[in-house]
Amino acid sequence: MASGNIPAHPDGLDPATMDRPVYSAVIRPHQSLSQDGFRIVMGFCCLVSLVTSIACWRAGFWPIAGFFGLDMLALYVALKVSFRRGRSFEEVMISPIEVFLARIDPRGVRREWRFNPLWTKLSRVDDEEFGLRTLTLTSRREHVVVARDASPDERAIVADGLTRALAQVKKGY
């Protein structure tokens, strides 16, 4: 030991590296509209609504103006709900000693699952037209859907990474 070399562990596994992640990902829902895009879309829709409302009002169809206002309110609420839902995300981490999944909802409420990687399997439901529809982590009697807000292509990328990481961890034992 005078040379400063650290001896290898008898099992071939280094206890210091057992909790290091083999795979780690943060999965967020797709948001195609930025805040600036939201302002542009709302401004354009309000302008079209206003011009059409004025034209209808002048033609004597005054109730239509109120309905255009309700349409703009509904569009605003729908986009705000979509932005709020976009704040949710999932964290997935696989290490040699555990599979960890955390889901954070838009309000910040965190829910966590921890599984033994040796007992965990990944289930997929594929569709010919749509792609990967559902990705589920299963350990004993517990089933948790992963990447539920991701697109089918993003879900397939996560599935490939999880499959490789689980195989790598199971191969190490």
Disulfide bonds with the S-S distance in Angstrom:
none
